[in-house]
Amino acid sequence: MLIIPIKDGENIDRALKRYKRKFDKTGTVRQLRARTAFIKPSVKNRIKIQKAAYIQNMRDGLES
């Protein structure tokens, strides 16, 4: 549960903006979307390997 203390005289829009920012940082929405469908472990590993290869490729491009 997120708690956002509101200071005296603070604009409600500003407090709402702080709440939204804090909510985004927790990753709740991403977690919910990830749980909607089951992803096989082999597919997860494949995605992980593809990400690592992409990052390595980007680093190699910067070095040369």
All heavy atoms as TSV, in Angstrom:
chain	resi	resn	atom	element	x	y	z
A	1	MET	N	N	0.840	-1.171	0.000
A	1	MET	CA	C	0.000	0.000	0.000
A	1	MET	C	C	0.888	1.239	0.000
A	1	MET	O	O	1.825	1.350	0.789
A	1	MET	CB	C	-0.892	0.002	1.231
A	1	MET	CG	C	-1.882	1.113	1.241
A	1	MET	SD	S	-3.194	0.773	2.387
A	1	MET	CE	C	-2.953	2.078	3.539
A	2	LEU	N	N	0.603	2.150	-0.894
A	2	LEU	CA	C	1.390	3.372	-1.008
A	2	LEU	C	C	0.795	4.469	-0.139
A	2	LEU	O	O	-0.412	4.686	-0.146
A	2	LEU	CB	C	1.417	3.856	-2.458
A	2	LEU	CG	C	2.100	2.940	-3.458
A	2	LEU	CD1	C	1.910	3.465	-4.857
A	2	LEU	CD2	C	3.564	2.831	-3.140
A	3	ILE	N	N	1.659	5.141	0.579
A	3	ILE	CA	C	1.215	6.253	1.407
A	3	ILE	C	C	1.947	7.501	0.938
A	3	ILE	O	O	3.177	7.526	0.869
A	3	ILE	CB	C	1.513	5.987	2.894
A	3	ILE	CG1	C	0.738	4.752	3.349
A	3	ILE	CG2	C	1.169	7.204	3.730
A	3	ILE	CD1	C	1.079	4.292	4.742
A	4	ILE	N	N	1.179	8.514	0.600
A	4	ILE	CA	C	1.722	9.785	0.147
A	4	ILE	C	C	1.282	10.865	1.125
A	4	ILE	O	O	0.114	11.258	1.141
A	4	ILE	CB	C	1.217	10.139	-1.274
A	4	ILE	CG1	C	1.477	9.024	-2.262
A	4	ILE	CG2	C	1.822	11.450	-1.752
A	4	ILE	CD1	C	2.927	8.755	-2.526
A	5	PRO	N	N	2.186	11.342	1.975
A	5	PRO	CA	C	1.796	12.415	2.898
A	5	PRO	C	C	1.607	13.733	2.136
A	5	PRO	O	O	2.441	14.104	1.312
A	5	PRO	CB	C	2.969	12.499	3.873
A	5	PRO	CG	C	4.112	11.874	3.161
A	5	PRO	CD	C	3.546	10.898	2.180
A	6	ILE	N	N	0.508	14.398	2.405
A	6	ILE	CA	C	0.220	15.678	1.759
A	6	ILE	C	C	0.541	16.785	2.754
A	6	ILE	O	O	0.054	16.789	3.887
A	6	ILE	CB	C	-1.256	15.753	1.312
A	6	ILE	CG1	C	-1.543	14.647	0.301
A	6	ILE	CG2	C	-1.565	17.106	0.709
A	6	ILE	CD1	C	-2.985	14.550	-0.118
A	7	LYS	N	N	1.358	17.723	2.302
A	7	LYS	CA	C	1.771	18.830	3.158
A	7	LYS	C	C	0.675	19.895	3.190
A	7	LYS	O	O	-0.170	19.964	2.298
A	7	LYS	CB	C	3.072	19.416	2.642
A	7	LYS	CG	C	4.203	18.408	2.622
A	7	LYS	CD	C	5.359	18.883	1.805
A	7	LYS	CE	C	6.352	17.744	1.652
A	7	LYS	NZ	N	7.190	17.898	0.487
A	8	ASP	N	N	0.691	20.724	4.222
A	8	ASP	CA	C	-0.293	21.798	4.335
A	8	ASP	C	C	-0.161	22.760	3.159
A	8	ASP	O	O	0.932	23.208	2.827
A	8	ASP	CB	C	-0.117	22.568	5.642
A	8	ASP	CG	C	-0.499	21.723	6.840
A	8	ASP	OD1	O	-1.301	20.781	6.658
A	8	ASP	OD2	O	-0.011	22.003	7.952
A	9	GLY	N	N	-1.276	23.036	2.510
A	9	GLY	CA	C	-1.292	23.979	1.398
A	9	GLY	C	C	-0.768	23.417	0.091
A	9	GLY	O	O	-0.605	24.145	-0.872
A	10	GLU	N	N	-0.519	22.094	0.052
A	10	GLU	CA	C	0.000	21.499	-1.180
A	10	GLU	C	C	-1.138	21.249	-2.160
A	10	GLU	O	O	-2.234	20.840	-1.766
A	10	GLU	CB	C	0.706	20.179	-0.876
A	10	GLU	CG	C	1.351	19.562	-2.094
A	10	GLU	CD	C	2.051	18.252	-1.777
A	10	GLU	OE1	O	1.815	17.696	-0.688
A	10	GLU	OE2	O	2.813	17.795	-2.627
A	11	ASN	N	N	-0.869	21.483	-3.403
A	11	ASN	CA	C	-1.853	21.275	-4.454
A	11	ASN	C	C	-2.131	19.771	-4.605
A	11	ASN	O	O	-1.203	18.964	-4.594
A	11	ASN	CB	C	-1.319	21.864	-5.768
A	11	ASN	CG	C	-2.362	21.894	-6.853
A	11	ASN	OD1	O	-3.473	21.444	-6.665
A	11	ASN	ND2	N	-1.977	22.437	-7.992
A	12	ILE	N	N	-3.392	19.408	-4.748
A	12	ILE	CA	C	-3.762	17.991	-4.865
A	12	ILE	C	C	-3.213	17.384	-6.151
A	12	ILE	O	O	-2.866	16.207	-6.191
A	12	ILE	CB	C	-5.301	17.809	-4.765
A	12	ILE	CG1	C	-5.674	16.324	-4.606
A	12	ILE	CG2	C	-5.991	18.398	-5.972
A	12	ILE	CD1	C	-5.343	15.765	-3.284
A	13	ASP	N	N	-3.100	18.197	-7.202
A	13	ASP	CA	C	-2.540	17.695	-8.463
A	13	ASP	C	C	-1.082	17.277	-8.294
A	13	ASP	O	O	-0.640	16.272	-8.842
A	13	ASP	CB	C	-2.646	18.748	-9.562
A	13	ASP	CG	C	-4.083	19.001	-9.995
A	13	ASP	OD1	O	-4.890	18.046	-9.896
A	13	ASP	OD2	O	-4.394	20.133	-10.397
A	14	ARG	N	N	-0.362	18.055	-7.507
A	14	ARG	CA	C	1.048	17.744	-7.263
A	14	ARG	C	C	1.182	16.446	-6.458
A	14	ARG	O	O	2.042	15.607	-6.742
A	14	ARG	CB	C	1.698	18.911	-6.532
A	14	ARG	CG	C	3.193	18.838	-6.449
A	14	ARG	CD	C	3.711	20.167	-5.879
A	14	ARG	NE	N	5.119	20.147	-5.691
A	14	ARG	CZ	C	6.012	20.491	-6.612
A	14	ARG	NH1	N	5.595	20.892	-7.789
A	14	ARG	NH2	N	7.296	20.445	-6.356
A	15	ALA	N	N	0.322	16.274	-5.478
A	15	ALA	CA	C	0.342	15.046	-4.669
A	15	ALA	C	C	-0.041	13.843	-5.522
A	15	ALA	O	O	0.541	12.764	-5.382
A	15	ALA	CB	C	-0.606	15.185	-3.489
A	16	LEU	N	N	-0.996	14.031	-6.411
A	16	LEU	CA	C	-1.409	12.950	-7.302
A	16	LEU	C	C	-0.272	12.562	-8.243
A	16	LEU	O	O	-0.055	11.381	-8.524
A	16	LEU	CB	C	-2.644	13.371	-8.099
A	16	LEU	CG	C	-3.285	12.315	-8.979
A	16	LEU	CD1	C	-3.763	11.136	-8.145
A	16	LEU	CD2	C	-4.447	12.912	-9.743
A	17	LYS	N	N	0.466	13.558	-8.704
A	17	LYS	CA	C	1.607	13.300	-9.577
A	17	LYS	C	C	2.671	12.499	-8.837
A	17	LYS	O	O	3.272	11.560	-9.394
A	17	LYS	CB	C	2.181	14.628	-10.074
A	17	LYS	CG	C	3.177	14.487	-11.176
A	17	LYS	CD	C	3.545	15.851	-11.731
A	17	LYS	CE	C	4.439	15.721	-12.927
A	17	LYS	NZ	N	4.742	16.999	-13.543
A	18	ARG	N	N	2.916	12.831	-7.572
A	18	ARG	CA	C	3.877	12.072	-6.763
A	18	ARG	C	C	3.412	10.636	-6.580
A	18	ARG	O	O	4.197	9.696	-6.634
A	18	ARG	CB	C	4.073	12.729	-5.401
A	18	ARG	CG	C	5.025	13.892	-5.423
A	18	ARG	CD	C	5.467	14.310	-4.053
A	18	ARG	NE	N	4.328	14.766	-3.250
A	18	ARG	CZ	C	4.148	14.486	-1.968
A	18	ARG	NH1	N	5.022	13.780	-1.317
A	18	ARG	NH2	N	3.101	14.942	-1.326
A	19	TYR	N	N	2.096	10.471	-6.362
A	19	TYR	CA	C	1.541	9.130	-6.196
A	19	TYR	C	C	1.746	8.299	-7.464
A	19	TYR	O	O	2.172	7.155	-7.402
A	19	TYR	CB	C	0.049	9.213	-5.865
A	19	TYR	CG	C	-0.634	7.870	-5.894
A	19	TYR	CD1	C	-0.477	6.965	-4.854
A	19	TYR	CD2	C	-1.414	7.486	-6.978
A	19	TYR	CE1	C	-1.077	5.731	-4.881
A	19	TYR	CE2	C	-2.022	6.252	-7.020
A	19	TYR	CZ	C	-1.853	5.380	-5.973
A	19	TYR	OH	O	-2.441	4.149	-6.015
A	20	LYS	N	N	1.448	8.892	-8.619
A	20	LYS	CA	C	1.592	8.175	-9.888
A	20	LYS	C	C	3.043	7.780	-10.131
A	20	LYS	O	O	3.330	6.675	-10.582
A	20	LYS	CB	C	1.088	9.036	-11.043
A	20	LYS	CG	C	-0.413	9.151	-11.099
A	20	LYS	CD	C	-0.844	10.003	-12.271
A	20	LYS	CE	C	-2.341	10.146	-12.338
A	20	LYS	NZ	N	-2.763	11.002	-13.455
A	21	ARG	N	N	3.963	8.682	-9.824
A	21	ARG	CA	C	5.391	8.396	-10.016
A	21	ARG	C	C	5.826	7.246	-9.111
A	21	ARG	O	O	6.530	6.327	-9.543
A	21	ARG	CB	C	6.204	9.647	-9.721
A	21	ARG	CG	C	7.625	9.575	-10.205
A	21	ARG	CD	C	8.412	10.849	-9.953
A	21	ARG	NE	N	7.697	12.063	-10.296
A	21	ARG	CZ	C	7.512	13.093	-9.468
A	21	ARG	NH1	N	7.993	13.058	-8.249
A	21	ARG	NH2	N	6.853	14.156	-9.845
A	22	LYS	N	N	5.378	7.268	-7.870
A	22	LYS	CA	C	5.735	6.224	-6.915
A	22	LYS	C	C	5.122	4.889	-7.333
A	22	LYS	O	O	5.754	3.840	-7.231
A	22	LYS	CB	C	5.245	6.618	-5.521
A	22	LYS	CG	C	5.899	5.886	-4.398
A	22	LYS	CD	C	5.526	6.521	-3.072
A	22	LYS	CE	C	6.333	5.983	-1.942
A	22	LYS	NZ	N	5.973	6.574	-0.665
A	23	PHE	N	N	3.896	4.939	-7.843
A	23	PHE	CA	C	3.208	3.733	-8.295
A	23	PHE	C	C	3.940	3.119	-9.484
A	23	PHE	O	O	4.096	1.898	-9.568
A	23	PHE	CB	C	1.763	4.078	-8.677
A	23	PHE	CG	C	0.943	2.895	-9.103
A	23	PHE	CD1	C	0.457	2.006	-8.170
A	23	PHE	CD2	C	0.657	2.677	-10.436
A	23	PHE	CE1	C	-0.311	0.916	-8.541
A	23	PHE	CE2	C	-0.101	1.594	-10.822
A	23	PHE	CZ	C	-0.578	0.713	-9.875
A	24	ASP	N	N	4.415	3.946	-10.405
A	24	ASP	CA	C	5.151	3.444	-11.561
A	24	ASP	C	C	6.462	2.789	-11.145
A	24	ASP	O	O	6.870	1.777	-11.718
A	24	ASP	CB	C	5.442	4.571	-12.557
A	24	ASP	CG	C	4.211	4.964	-13.353
A	24	ASP	OD1	O	3.260	4.164	-13.429
A	24	ASP	OD2	O	4.199	6.090	-13.895
A	25	LYS	N	N	7.116	3.348	-10.144
A	25	LYS	CA	C	8.402	2.802	-9.700
A	25	LYS	C	C	8.249	1.433	-9.046
A	25	LYS	O	O	9.180	0.636	-9.073
A	25	LYS	CB	C	9.082	3.764	-8.733
A	25	LYS	CG	C	9.720	4.940	-9.421
A	25	LYS	CD	C	10.494	5.775	-8.441
A	25	LYS	CE	C	11.134	6.954	-9.136
A	25	LYS	NZ	N	11.926	7.784	-8.228
A	26	THR	N	N	7.089	1.165	-8.446
A	26	THR	CA	C	6.903	-0.126	-7.789
A	26	THR	C	C	6.775	-1.256	-8.792
A	26	THR	O	O	7.073	-2.408	-8.465
A	26	THR	CB	C	5.651	-0.131	-6.893
A	26	THR	OG1	O	4.514	0.146	-7.688
A	26	THR	CG2	C	5.782	0.858	-5.767
A	27	GLY	N	N	6.333	-0.962	-10.022
A	27	GLY	CA	C	6.233	-1.986	-11.060
A	27	GLY	C	C	5.014	-2.875	-10.924
A	27	GLY	O	O	5.004	-3.998	-11.426
A	28	THR	N	N	3.986	-2.414	-10.261
A	28	THR	CA	C	2.782	-3.208	-10.030
A	28	THR	C	C	2.073	-3.564	-11.326
A	28	THR	O	O	1.673	-4.713	-11.534
A	28	THR	CB	C	1.808	-2.451	-9.108
A	28	THR	OG1	O	2.513	-2.028	-7.945
A	28	THR	CG2	C	0.649	-3.317	-8.699
A	29	VAL	N	N	1.939	-2.601	-12.215
A	29	VAL	CA	C	1.229	-2.843	-13.472
A	29	VAL	C	C	1.990	-3.842	-14.330
A	29	VAL	O	O	1.403	-4.757	-14.922
A	29	VAL	CB	C	1.008	-1.514	-14.235
A	29	VAL	CG1	C	0.367	-1.761	-15.578
A	29	VAL	CG2	C	0.153	-0.580	-13.411
A	30	ARG	N	N	3.323	-3.700	-14.386
A	30	ARG	CA	C	4.134	-4.645	-15.163
A	30	ARG	C	C	3.990	-6.054	-14.617
A	30	ARG	O	O	3.911	-7.030	-15.369
A	30	ARG	CB	C	5.597	-4.224	-15.140
A	30	ARG	CG	C	5.936	-3.232	-16.226
A	30	ARG	CD	C	7.406	-2.913	-16.252
A	30	ARG	NE	N	7.632	-1.796	-15.343
A	30	ARG	CZ	C	8.565	-1.748	-14.408
A	30	ARG	NH1	N	9.408	-2.722	-14.254
A	30	ARG	NH2	N	8.680	-0.710	-13.613
A	31	GLN	N	N	3.940	-6.165	-13.295
A	31	GLN	CA	C	3.791	-7.469	-12.659
A	31	GLN	C	C	2.444	-8.100	-13.005
A	31	GLN	O	O	2.372	-9.295	-13.307
A	31	GLN	CB	C	3.903	-7.298	-11.146
A	31	GLN	CG	C	4.740	-8.316	-10.468
A	31	GLN	CD	C	4.859	-8.014	-8.988
A	31	GLN	OE1	O	3.955	-7.435	-8.385
A	31	GLN	NE2	N	5.963	-8.389	-8.398
A	32	LEU	N	N	1.391	-7.298	-12.970
A	32	LEU	CA	C	0.064	-7.811	-13.301
A	32	LEU	C	C	-0.003	-8.288	-14.743
A	32	LEU	O	O	-0.575	-9.334	-15.046
A	32	LEU	CB	C	-0.994	-6.732	-13.068
A	32	LEU	CG	C	-1.363	-6.466	-11.624
A	32	LEU	CD1	C	-2.287	-5.264	-11.527
A	32	LEU	CD2	C	-2.035	-7.678	-11.017
A	33	ARG	N	N	0.574	-7.516	-15.659
A	33	ARG	CA	C	0.563	-7.904	-17.066
A	33	ARG	C	C	1.369	-9.171	-17.297
A	33	ARG	O	O	1.031	-9.991	-18.141
A	33	ARG	CB	C	1.096	-6.770	-17.923
A	33	ARG	CG	C	0.114	-5.637	-18.029
A	33	ARG	CD	C	0.555	-4.591	-19.003
A	33	ARG	NE	N	-0.423	-3.515	-19.043
A	33	ARG	CZ	C	-0.126	-2.245	-19.226
A	33	ARG	NH1	N	1.130	-1.886	-19.408
A	33	ARG	NH2	N	-1.058	-1.334	-19.248
A	34	ALA	N	N	2.463	-9.327	-16.551
A	34	ALA	CA	C	3.290	-10.526	-16.700
A	34	ALA	C	C	2.559	-11.761	-16.198
A	34	ALA	O	O	2.768	-12.870	-16.716
A	34	ALA	CB	C	4.602	-10.343	-15.954
A	35	ARG	N	N	1.687	-11.591	-15.233
A	35	ARG	CA	C	0.980	-12.737	-14.660
A	35	ARG	C	C	-0.250	-13.151	-15.454
A	35	ARG	O	O	-0.840	-14.192	-15.182
A	35	ARG	CB	C	0.539	-12.412	-13.228
A	35	ARG	CG	C	1.684	-12.318	-12.271
A	35	ARG	CD	C	1.175	-12.029	-10.894
A	35	ARG	NE	N	2.279	-11.837	-9.961
A	35	ARG	CZ	C	2.116	-11.582	-8.681
A	35	ARG	NH1	N	0.905	-11.472	-8.187
A	35	ARG	NH2	N	3.155	-11.417	-7.912
A	36	THR	N	N	-0.672	-12.343	-16.422
A	36	THR	CA	C	-1.886	-12.674	-17.163
A	36	THR	C	C	-1.696	-13.893	-18.045
A	36	THR	O	O	-2.646	-14.627	-18.289
A	36	THR	CB	C	-2.357	-11.495	-18.029
A	36	THR	OG1	O	-1.301	-11.104	-18.896
A	36	THR	CG2	C	-2.791	-10.326	-17.170
A	37	ALA	N	N	-0.486	-14.121	-18.542
A	37	ALA	CA	C	-0.243	-15.264	-19.415
A	37	ALA	C	C	0.976	-16.022	-18.913
A	37	ALA	O	O	1.955	-15.430	-18.467
A	37	ALA	CB	C	-0.011	-14.798	-20.847
A	38	PHE	N	N	0.909	-17.343	-19.028
A	38	PHE	CA	C	2.025	-18.180	-18.605
A	38	PHE	C	C	3.058	-18.226	-19.725
A	38	PHE	O	O	2.724	-18.453	-20.890
A	38	PHE	CB	C	1.547	-19.597	-18.294
A	38	PHE	CG	C	2.666	-20.522	-17.916
A	38	PHE	CD1	C	3.249	-20.433	-16.671
A	38	PHE	CD2	C	3.134	-21.466	-18.809
A	38	PHE	CE1	C	4.288	-21.275	-16.318
A	38	PHE	CE2	C	4.167	-22.311	-18.467
A	38	PHE	CZ	C	4.743	-22.219	-17.220
A	39	ILE	N	N	4.303	-17.998	-19.368
A	39	ILE	CA	C	5.401	-18.089	-20.325
A	39	ILE	C	C	6.272	-19.266	-19.914
A	39	ILE	O	O	6.723	-19.351	-18.763
A	39	ILE	CB	C	6.228	-16.791	-20.349
A	39	ILE	CG1	C	5.338	-15.618	-20.746
A	39	ILE	CG2	C	7.386	-16.923	-21.314
A	39	ILE	CD1	C	6.010	-14.278	-20.637
A	40	LYS	N	N	6.480	-20.167	-20.855
A	40	LYS	CA	C	7.271	-21.356	-20.554
A	40	LYS	C	C	8.697	-20.960	-20.190
A	40	LYS	O	O	9.219	-19.969	-20.701
A	40	LYS	CB	C	7.299	-22.291	-21.759
A	40	LYS	CG	C	5.951	-22.843	-22.129
A	40	LYS	CD	C	5.989	-23.959	-23.141
A	40	LYS	CE	C	6.918	-23.755	-24.285
A	40	LYS	NZ	N	6.834	-24.800	-25.302
A	41	PRO	N	N	9.323	-21.742	-19.303
A	41	PRO	CA	C	10.700	-21.436	-18.913
A	41	PRO	C	C	11.666	-21.405	-20.098
A	41	PRO	O	O	12.591	-20.588	-20.128
A	41	PRO	CB	C	11.069	-22.557	-17.944
A	41	PRO	CG	C	9.774	-23.005	-17.389
A	41	PRO	CD	C	8.775	-22.824	-18.483
A	42	SER	N	N	11.456	-22.266	-21.094
A	42	SER	CA	C	12.346	-22.270	-22.252
A	42	SER	C	C	12.229	-20.964	-23.032
A	42	SER	O	O	13.219	-20.447	-23.552
A	42	SER	CB	C	12.035	-23.454	-23.169
A	42	SER	OG	O	10.700	-23.371	-23.646
A	43	VAL	N	N	11.020	-20.410	-23.104
A	43	VAL	CA	C	10.815	-19.136	-23.800
A	43	VAL	C	C	11.460	-18.009	-23.004
A	43	VAL	O	O	12.086	-17.107	-23.573
A	43	VAL	CB	C	9.315	-18.873	-24.031
A	43	VAL	CG1	C	9.076	-17.510	-24.623
A	43	VAL	CG2	C	8.716	-19.955	-24.910
A	44	LYS	N	N	11.333	-18.052	-21.674
A	44	LYS	CA	C	11.972	-17.043	-20.824
A	44	LYS	C	C	13.478	-17.050	-21.026
A	44	LYS	O	O	14.109	-15.995	-21.163
A	44	LYS	CB	C	11.657	-17.298	-19.350
A	44	LYS	CG	C	10.291	-16.870	-18.913
A	44	LYS	CD	C	10.137	-17.085	-17.423
A	44	LYS	CE	C	8.736	-16.781	-16.966
A	44	LYS	NZ	N	8.561	-17.018	-15.525
A	45	ASN	N	N	14.059	-18.255	-21.061
A	45	ASN	CA	C	15.505	-18.367	-21.254
A	45	ASN	C	C	15.918	-17.848	-22.621
A	45	ASN	O	O	16.946	-17.168	-22.754
A	45	ASN	CB	C	15.963	-19.813	-21.093
A	45	ASN	CG	C	15.904	-20.270	-19.654
A	45	ASN	OD1	O	15.930	-19.446	-18.736
A	45	ASN	ND2	N	15.796	-21.567	-19.442
A	46	ARG	N	N	15.122	-18.145	-23.641
A	46	ARG	CA	C	15.432	-17.683	-24.990
A	46	ARG	C	C	15.428	-16.156	-25.050
A	46	ARG	O	O	16.315	-15.534	-25.629
A	46	ARG	CB	C	14.431	-18.253	-25.993
A	46	ARG	CG	C	14.824	-18.007	-27.426
A	46	ARG	CD	C	13.830	-18.576	-28.416
A	46	ARG	NE	N	13.248	-19.843	-28.006
A	46	ARG	CZ	C	11.938	-20.127	-28.081
A	46	ARG	NH1	N	11.091	-19.240	-28.554
A	46	ARG	NH2	N	11.485	-21.302	-27.717
A	47	ILE	N	N	14.428	-15.541	-24.424
A	47	ILE	CA	C	14.342	-14.078	-24.391
A	47	ILE	C	C	15.536	-13.495	-23.644
A	47	ILE	O	O	16.121	-12.490	-24.066
A	47	ILE	CB	C	13.005	-13.627	-23.758
A	47	ILE	CG1	C	11.844	-13.997	-24.672
A	47	ILE	CG2	C	13.009	-12.138	-23.468
A	47	ILE	CD1	C	10.478	-13.816	-24.039
A	48	LYS	N	N	15.910	-14.137	-22.541
A	48	LYS	CA	C	17.043	-13.680	-21.747
A	48	LYS	C	C	18.336	-13.735	-22.564
A	48	LYS	O	O	19.146	-12.792	-22.542
A	48	LYS	CB	C	17.156	-14.562	-20.502
A	48	LYS	CG	C	18.073	-14.069	-19.443
A	48	LYS	CD	C	17.973	-14.996	-18.240
A	48	LYS	CE	C	18.889	-14.595	-17.136
A	48	LYS	NZ	N	18.816	-15.513	-16.006
A	49	ILE	N	N	18.535	-14.815	-23.310
A	49	ILE	CA	C	19.729	-14.967	-24.145
A	49	ILE	C	C	19.732	-13.936	-25.270
A	49	ILE	O	O	20.767	-13.339	-25.590
A	49	ILE	CB	C	19.820	-16.409	-24.698
A	49	ILE	CG1	C	20.131	-17.379	-23.554
A	49	ILE	CG2	C	20.864	-16.518	-25.787
A	49	ILE	CD1	C	19.998	-18.841	-23.919
A	50	GLN	N	N	18.567	-13.698	-25.864
A	50	GLN	CA	C	18.468	-12.706	-26.936
A	50	GLN	C	C	18.793	-11.304	-26.421
A	50	GLN	O	O	19.476	-10.527	-27.097
A	50	GLN	CB	C	17.075	-12.719	-27.559
A	50	GLN	CG	C	16.813	-13.917	-28.442
A	50	GLN	CD	C	15.381	-13.984	-28.926
A	50	GLN	OE1	O	14.497	-13.329	-28.374
A	50	GLN	NE2	N	15.131	-14.785	-29.947
A	51	LYS	N	N	18.312	-10.982	-25.226
A	51	LYS	CA	C	18.617	-9.681	-24.627
A	51	LYS	C	C	20.111	-9.530	-24.389
A	51	LYS	O	O	20.709	-8.482	-24.677
A	51	LYS	CB	C	17.891	-9.529	-23.287
A	51	LYS	CG	C	16.621	-8.773	-23.348
A	51	LYS	CD	C	16.100	-8.542	-21.943
A	51	LYS	CE	C	14.673	-8.078	-21.990
A	51	LYS	NZ	N	14.093	-7.956	-20.662
A	52	ALA	N	N	20.731	-10.587	-23.841
A	52	ALA	CA	C	22.165	-10.544	-23.562
A	52	ALA	C	C	22.958	-10.376	-24.850
A	52	ALA	O	O	23.929	-9.614	-24.903
A	52	ALA	CB	C	22.593	-11.807	-22.826
A	53	ALA	N	N	22.550	-11.072	-25.911
A	53	ALA	CA	C	23.241	-10.964	-27.193
A	53	ALA	C	C	23.092	-9.564	-27.765
A	53	ALA	O	O	24.042	-8.994	-28.326
A	53	ALA	CB	C	22.702	-11.996	-28.171
A	54	TYR	N	N	21.910	-8.983	-27.633
A	54	TYR	CA	C	21.663	-7.632	-28.135
A	54	TYR	C	C	22.538	-6.621	-27.410
A	54	TYR	O	O	23.176	-5.767	-28.031
A	54	TYR	CB	C	20.181	-7.282	-27.966
A	54	TYR	CG	C	19.852	-5.864	-28.336
A	54	TYR	CD1	C	19.742	-5.488	-29.672
A	54	TYR	CD2	C	19.657	-4.890	-27.369
A	54	TYR	CE1	C	19.444	-4.182	-30.027
A	54	TYR	CE2	C	19.365	-3.587	-27.710
A	54	TYR	CZ	C	19.249	-3.234	-29.035
A	54	TYR	OH	O	18.958	-1.953	-29.388
A	55	ILE	N	N	22.605	-6.736	-26.091
A	55	ILE	CA	C	23.410	-5.815	-25.295
A	55	ILE	C	C	24.887	-5.966	-25.645
A	55	ILE	O	O	25.613	-4.987	-25.793
A	55	ILE	CB	C	23.156	-6.029	-23.785
A	55	ILE	CG1	C	21.730	-5.587	-23.434
A	55	ILE	CG2	C	24.187	-5.299	-22.940
A	55	ILE	CD1	C	21.297	-5.947	-22.043
A	56	GLN	N	N	25.323	-7.212	-25.796
A	56	GLN	CA	C	26.723	-7.455	-26.143
A	56	GLN	C	C	27.042	-6.865	-27.512
A	56	GLN	O	O	28.095	-6.262	-27.720
A	56	GLN	CB	C	27.016	-8.957	-26.138
A	56	GLN	CG	C	28.480	-9.286	-26.324
A	56	GLN	CD	C	29.319	-8.776	-25.170
A	56	GLN	OE1	O	28.940	-8.865	-24.015
A	56	GLN	NE2	N	30.479	-8.228	-25.488
A	57	ASN	N	N	26.117	-7.009	-28.449
A	57	ASN	CA	C	26.296	-6.474	-29.781
A	57	ASN	C	C	26.391	-4.948	-29.743
A	57	ASN	O	O	27.200	-4.348	-30.448
A	57	ASN	CB	C	25.131	-6.929	-30.687
A	57	ASN	CG	C	25.422	-6.700	-32.142
A	57	ASN	OD1	O	26.550	-6.385	-32.520
A	57	ASN	ND2	N	24.406	-6.862	-32.966
A	58	MET	N	N	25.559	-4.318	-28.914
A	58	MET	CA	C	25.597	-2.868	-28.781
A	58	MET	C	C	26.932	-2.414	-28.185
A	58	MET	O	O	27.526	-1.428	-28.631
A	58	MET	CB	C	24.448	-2.382	-27.882
A	58	MET	CG	C	23.076	-2.567	-28.474
A	58	MET	SD	S	22.796	-1.511	-29.886
A	58	MET	CE	C	22.614	0.045	-29.070
A	59	ARG	N	N	27.428	-3.127	-27.185
A	59	ARG	CA	C	28.703	-2.783	-26.562
A	59	ARG	C	C	29.866	-2.952	-27.534
A	59	ARG	O	O	30.785	-2.144	-27.556
A	59	ARG	CB	C	28.941	-3.633	-25.315
A	59	ARG	CG	C	28.070	-3.221	-24.170
A	59	ARG	CD	C	28.416	-3.958	-22.917
A	59	ARG	NE	N	27.539	-3.535	-21.831
A	59	ARG	CZ	C	27.233	-4.287	-20.801
A	59	ARG	NH1	N	27.726	-5.508	-20.695
A	59	ARG	NH2	N	26.425	-3.837	-19.868
A	60	ASP	N	N	29.823	-4.016	-28.333
A	60	ASP	CA	C	30.867	-4.238	-29.324
A	60	ASP	C	C	30.873	-3.126	-30.363
A	60	ASP	O	O	31.924	-2.708	-30.827
A	60	ASP	CB	C	30.680	-5.592	-30.015
A	60	ASP	CG	C	30.987	-6.751	-29.076
A	60	ASP	OD1	O	31.615	-6.525	-28.030
A	60	ASP	OD2	O	30.580	-7.897	-29.399
A	61	GLY	N	N	29.703	-2.639	-30.720
A	61	GLY	CA	C	29.600	-1.556	-31.696
A	61	GLY	C	C	30.172	-0.257	-31.163
A	61	GLY	O	O	30.750	0.531	-31.921
A	62	LEU	N	N	30.026	-0.027	-29.879
A	62	LEU	CA	C	30.547	1.211	-29.277
A	62	LEU	C	C	32.057	1.179	-29.132
A	62	LEU	O	O	32.726	2.203	-29.206
A	62	LEU	CB	C	29.899	1.447	-27.895
A	62	LEU	CG	C	28.434	1.830	-27.892
A	62	LEU	CD1	C	27.919	1.918	-26.456
A	62	LEU	CD2	C	28.217	3.162	-28.606
A	63	GLU	N	N	32.621	-0.003	-28.907
A	63	GLU	CA	C	34.056	-0.130	-28.690
A	63	GLU	C	C	34.862	0.070	-29.969
A	63	GLU	O	O	35.968	0.572	-29.948
A	63	GLU	CB	C	34.387	-1.489	-28.088
A	63	GLU	CG	C	33.908	-1.637	-26.657
A	63	GLU	CD	C	34.137	-3.029	-26.118
A	63	GLU	OE1	O	34.678	-3.884	-26.848
A	63	GLU	OE2	O	33.780	-3.276	-24.955
A	64	SER	N	N	34.292	-0.315	-31.077
A	64	SER	CA	C	35.057	-0.230	-32.334
A	64	SER	C	C	34.944	1.108	-33.013
A	64	SER	O	O	34.526	2.072	-32.585
A	64	SER	CB	C	34.614	-1.287	-33.310
A	64	SER	OG	O	33.224	-1.195	-33.551
